[in-house]
Amino acid sequence: MEKLLVEQREQDASALALATTAWLAGVAENADSPSPAVLETGSVMGHLHQDIEESAGHR
């Protein structure tokens, strides 16, 4: 993502960030017997995904 941003490819960086946060949130959500840390990570990824989505929409 950093390289994409340096190259001023904001849309590509946003798409990568959205895919990454969605994937990590899904992994946490589908984990068998997730620990509290995994559940928290999933929640954080969900919030980050929403924040990135909102930010990308304002460009």
C-alpha positions as CSV (number, residue, x, y, z in Angstrom):
1,M,0.0,0.0,0.0
2,E,2.8,2.4,0.8
3,K,4.4,1.9,-2.6
4,L,1.0,2.5,-4.3
5,L,0.6,5.7,-2.3
6,V,4.1,6.9,-3.1
7,E,3.3,6.3,-6.8
8,Q,0.1,8.4,-6.3
9,R,-2.2,5.3,-7.0
10,E,-4.7,6.1,-4.3
11,Q,-7.5,4.1,-5.8
12,D,-5.3,1.0,-6.0
13,A,-4.1,1.5,-2.5
14,S,-7.7,1.9,-1.2
15,A,-8.8,-1.3,-3.1
16,L,-5.9,-3.2,-1.6
17,A,-6.6,-1.9,1.9
18,L,-10.3,-2.8,1.6
19,A,-9.5,-6.3,0.4
20,T,-7.0,-6.8,3.2
21,T,-9.2,-5.6,6.0
22,A,-12.2,-7.6,4.7
23,W,-10.1,-10.7,4.5
24,L,-8.7,-10.3,8.0
25,A,-12.1,-9.6,9.4
26,G,-13.5,-12.7,7.7
27,V,-10.6,-14.9,9.0
28,A,-11.3,-13.7,12.6
29,E,-15.0,-14.1,12.2
30,N,-14.7,-17.7,10.9
31,A,-12.0,-18.8,13.3
32,D,-12.8,-21.9,15.4
33,S,-12.8,-21.0,19.1
34,P,-11.2,-17.5,18.5
35,S,-9.4,-15.9,21.4
36,P,-10.4,-12.5,22.6
37,A,-7.5,-11.0,20.8
38,V,-8.6,-12.6,17.5
39,L,-12.1,-11.3,18.0
40,E,-10.8,-7.8,18.8
41,T,-8.6,-7.9,15.7
42,G,-11.7,-8.8,13.6
43,S,-13.6,-5.9,15.1
44,V,-10.7,-3.5,14.4
45,M,-10.4,-4.7,10.8
46,G,-14.2,-4.1,10.4
47,H,-13.9,-0.6,11.7
48,L,-10.8,0.1,9.5
49,H,-12.6,-1.2,6.5
50,Q,-15.5,1.1,7.1
51,D,-13.2,4.1,7.7
52,I,-11.2,3.4,4.5
53,E,-14.4,2.9,2.5
54,E,-15.7,6.3,3.8
55,S,-12.4,8.0,3.1
56,A,-12.1,6.6,-0.4
57,G,-15.6,7.8,-1.2
58,H,-14.7,11.4,-0.3
59,R,-12.0,11.7,-3.0
